[in-house]
Amino acid sequence: MTSPDICETIVAIFSKIQKLPQEEIDMEADLVKHYGIDSLRAVKLLSTLEVELNIEFPEEDMKSIRTLNDVRTLAESRLKER
């Protein structure tokens, strides 16, 4: 899966979770400050991505996620490890 595909997947999932149009989602925006995402929604995003991309996010890596670009970077690194 290429970077644009990963971005599209992340945006699509985040859009459904946050009930926002995809065009309103900023990959650089702070998930907590800008979107008010809580830990439950963050876990839902990551667990959905794990299933969708067939990867696993280590719990220690989840603490470093602040933006959707952080999620993309982490997903790409996990895909390369497969």
Backbone as a ProteinNet text record, in pm:
[ID]
protein_1_A
[PRIMARY]
MTSPDICETIVAIFSKIQKLPQEEIDMEADLVKHYGIDSLRAVKLLSTLEVELNIEFPEEDMKSIRTLNDVRTLAESRLKER
[TERTIARY]
85.2	0	89.2	58.9	139.7	90.6	173.3	140.7	5.4	-25.4	-157	-271	-255	-358.1	-373.4	-262.4	-266.9	-335.8	-301.2	-365.3	-515.5	-555.8	-698.6	-769.6	-707.2	-766.2	-779.5	-674.9	-677.4	-786.2	-791.5	-891.4	-1032.7	-1053.2	-1185.7	-1231.5	-1143	-1177.7	-1200.6	-1110.5	-1123.8	-1251.4	-1285.8	-1408	-1531.6	-1534.7	-1647.8	-1652.6	-1538.3	-1533.1	-1575.6	-1526.3	-1554.1	-1679.4	-1738.5	-1857.6	-1832.5	-1722	-1681.3	-1663.4	-1691.2	-1660.4	-1509.6	-1470.4	-1328.4	-1249.8	-1311.8	-1240.2	-1210.5	-1272.4	-1247	-1135.6	-1080.6	-980.6	-840.7	-766.9	-630.6	-535.2	-447.7	-353.8	-254.4	-235.1	-138.7	-202	-332.9	-400.8	-382.9	-370.2	-360.1	-492.7	-484.8	-606.3	-688.4	-621.5	-692	-739.1	-645.9	-679	-775.2	-753.4	-833.9	-964.5	-956.2	-1072	-1137.9	-1071.2	-1127.4	-1137.5	-1048.3	-1052.8	-1012.4	-1086.6	-1055.2	-986.6	-944.2	-867.7	-949.6	-1078.8	-1164	-1168.4	-1183.5	-1185.3	-1047.8	-942.8	-807	-784.5	-826.9	-813.3	-896.7	-1016.5	-1102.4	-1035.4	-975.6	-904.9	-792.7	-709	-592.7	-632	-732.4	-772.6	-837.9	-912	-970.3	-860.2	-759.5	-646	-569.3	-553	-482.9	-551.6	-683.6	-759.3	-751.1	-773.4	-775.1	-640.5	-531.4	-398.4	-324	-384.4	-323.2	-186.5	-186	-65.6	-101.6	-0.6	-23.3	54.3	-15.3	48.7	88.2	218.2	259.6	206.2	166.4	108	200.9	331.6	425.7	432.6	406.3	407.8	285.2	177.9	52.9	64.5	152.9	168.9	230.4	298.8	366.3	278.2	157.6	68.8	-1.7	16.9	-48.4	-134.1	-95.2	-166.8	-194.3	-276.1	-299.8	-175.7	-89.7	37.9	125.4	117.9	189.3	137	5.8	-56.3	-5.5	-1.5	46.1	190.5	275.7	417	432.3	358.8	364.9	313.6	203.6	147.4	246.8	308.9	407	524.8	572.4	685.5	645.5	522.3	475.5	459.9	414.4	399.1	534.2	636.8	770.6	830.9	789	843.1	785.5	677.4	614	695.4
-118.8	0	124.5	217.8	338.8	446.1	547.1	657	721.6	757.2	818.1	725.8	595.2	499.5	494.3	497.2	495.4	621.9	735.6	861.5	855.7	806.2	796	704.8	595.2	501.3	565.7	632.7	699.4	806.9	888.3	995.7	937.5	833.1	771.2	717.1	648.5	592.5	704.2	802.2	913.7	992.4	1008.9	1079.3	1010.4	878.7	802.9	813.6	802	807.2	943.9	1049.4	1186.6	1246.4	1173.1	1221	1357.5	1363.4	1484.6	1452.4	1550	1527.6	1511.9	1423.5	1395.6	1520.2	1611.3	1731.1	1828	1809.4	1895.7	1842.7	1728	1665.3	1709.8	1759.9	1808.5	1707.2	1650.8	1548.9	1603.9	1736.6	1799.5	1852	1853.3	1909.7	1818.9	1881.2	1808.1	1735.9	1606.6	1527.2	1566.7	1601.8	1638.6	1783.6	1874.2	2016.8	2056.3	2004.8	2047.1	1966.9	1836.1	1750.1	1702.5	1723.6	1679.6	1528.7	1458.8	1312.8	1262.8	1166.1	1108.3	973.4	913.9	789.1	676.4	673.4	568.5	579.8	701.1	720.7	696.1	729.6	703.9	553.3	478.7	332.4	275.4	330.2	283.7	309.1	426.6	458.9	358.9	339.7	251.9	106.5	60.4	-80.4	-106	-8.3	-22.4	-27.4	58.7	57.9	-73.2	-127.3	-255.3	-363.1	-366.5	-465.5	-435.2	-309.7	-267	-290.2	-261.3	-270.9	-398.8	-479.8	-604.1	-578	-484.3	-450.3	-444.2	-424	-411	-290	-205.1	-89.2	-123.7	-119.5	-143.7	-33.9	-71.8	23.8	141.8	116.3	224.8	329.4	288.3	382.6	473.2	426.6	503.4	634.3	637	756.8	872.6	842.1	947.1	1007.4	957.3	1004.7	1133.5	1236.9	1365.9	1410.3	1365.4	1404.1	1279.8	1297.3	1186	1154.8	1252.8	1225.3	1134.5	1150.4	1058.2	916	903.4	772.2	714.8	797.6	754.2	705.5	783.5	747.1	613.7	598	473.6	355.6	376.4	269.2	229.2	327.8	297.9	219.1	254.8	181.6	38.6	20.7	-115.6	-199.3	-137.1	-209.5	-252.7	-169.7	-203.5	-321.2	-337.3	-444.9	-580.9	-582	-710.5	-791.8
0	0	0	-86.5	-97.1	-0.3	17.4	108.9	81.5	-45.2	-69.3	-29.3	-53.7	-14.3	137.1	207	353.4	404.2	346.5	386.5	363.7	246.7	215.6	314.6	348.6	444.1	581.3	626.4	757	760.2	656.7	650.7	647.3	570.7	561.5	697	765.8	897.4	997.3	1000	1094.4	1067.5	942.1	902.8	961.6	954.2	1008.9	1160.8	1224.9	1371.5	1422.6	1359.1	1404.1	1340.6	1245.9	1174.9	1111	1037.2	965.3	817.7	729.8	587.9	569.3	480.5	459.5	420.4	345.1	300.5	415.1	529.9	646	736.4	703.2	789.2	749.2	847.4	829.2	891.6	809.2	856.4	958.9	961	1052.3	1181.7	1189	1306.8	1428.3	1544.3	1670.3	1696.2	1718	1734.1	1856.6	1963.9	2086.7	2081	2051.7	2052.7	1941.7	1821.8	1707.4	1695.5	1716	1695.7	1824.9	1937.4	2065.1	2076.6	2007.8	2011	2149.8	2200.3	2331	2310.6	2420.1	2409.6	2346.6	2371.3	2313.9	2161.5	2111.3	1966.1	1904.7	1976.6	1927.5	1914	2013.5	2009.3	1894.6	1875.3	1766.1	1630.8	1614.4	1490.4	1465.8	1564.9	1548.9	1532.4	1606.5	1594.2	1458.2	1406.5	1273.5	1168	1183.4	1090.2	1096.8	1215.8	1230.4	1146.9	1153.5	1077.6	927.9	892.5	752.2	682.9	751.9	692	729.7	815.7	862.9	927.7	1021.7	1097.6	1245.5	1327.1	1471	1522.1	1598.4	1659.6	1802.8	1835	1973.4	2065	2182.2	2276.7	2305	2315.4	2346.7	2234.4	2110.5	1998.5	1997.5	2053.7	2052.4	2130.5	2227.3	2309.2	2232.6	2123.4	2046.2	1937	1921.6	1815.5	1857.9	1777.3	1802.2	1683.9	1561.9	1440.3	1355.5	1253.9	1162.4	1080.8	1060.5	993.7	1079.3	1210.8	1300.5	1282.2	1268.2	1245.3	1113.3	1008.1	877	885.1	949.4	962.2	1034.8	1142.4	1218.5	1135.4	1064.8	980.9	871.8	808.4	703.6	758.3	876.6	934	970.3	1016.6	1049.6	923	813.2	687	631.9	649.6	600.5	677.4	802.3	887	853.5	778.2	745	650.4
[MASK]
++++++++++++++++++++++++++++++++++++++++++++++++++++++++++++++++++++++++++++++++++

